[in-house]
Amino acid sequence: MKKATLFLILQIFTISLFAQINTDRVLAIGRNALYFEDYVLSIQYFNQVIKSKPWLAEPYFYRAVAKINLEIGRASCRERV
């Protein structure tokens, strides 16, 4: 009975833990996606970093660059039509 209770308590504690992200790594992945002109994906990565560490300026800057490039791409597609 003690083992079952201990097991249940441990399960409850492990469920309540949240995964931590490595913001440096996610920022590097976002910059890599930006380099390969995958702007939507890079914005998603930068949003993850901003959600985790909102005081960093770098993800805001790169997200703005990606959004500007995304709008330029959409505008050029509209001009071609």
N, C-alpha and C positions, 0 to 999 in steps of 0.2 A: 504494500500500500504506500509506503514511503517513497519507493522508487517511482511509482506512478504519479504521485503528487509532485515530486521533484521534476520529473520529466515534463509534466504539464506546465509548471512554473517556468522552466527553461524555454519551452516552446512559446509561451506568451511574451517573454522578454526578447526572444529572437525575432518575433514577428514585429515588434514595436521599433526595431532598429531600422534606420534609413541608410541607404547607400550614400557614401560620400564620393563626390567627383573630384578628380584631379584637375583643377582649373587650368593649370599650365598646359596640360596635355590637351584638354578640350579646346583651349585657345589656339594651340598649334594646329589641331585638326581643322578648326574653323579657318585659319589663315591658309591652310593647304587647299581647302575647298574653294576659298576665294581666289587663289592662284589659278585653279583649274576652271574658273568662271562658273562655278556652281553656287550662285548667289543665294538661292533659297536655302540650301543646306547650310551654308556658312552662317546665314542669319540665325538659323535654329541653334547652331553651336554657340554663337555669341550670346544668344538669349539665355542659354543654360549657364554660361559663366556669369552673366549679369544677375541672374536669379540667385546664384550662389554667393557672389561677391560684388554687390552693387557699387562699392566704393572704387573699384578699378576703372580707370579711364580708357584703357586699351580696347576692351571689348566694345565699348560704345563707339569708339572711333572706327574700328573695323566694320561694325554693323552699319554705320552710316555710309562707309565706302561701298559696302555690298548693296545697300538700298539705292544709292545713287546709280551704281552700275546697272542694277536691275531696271530702274526707270529709264535709263538711256537705251538699254536693249529693247524695252517695250516700245519706246517712242520711235526707234528706228524701224521696228517691225510695222508700226502703223503707217510710217511714211512710205514704205515699199508697196503697200496695198493700194 
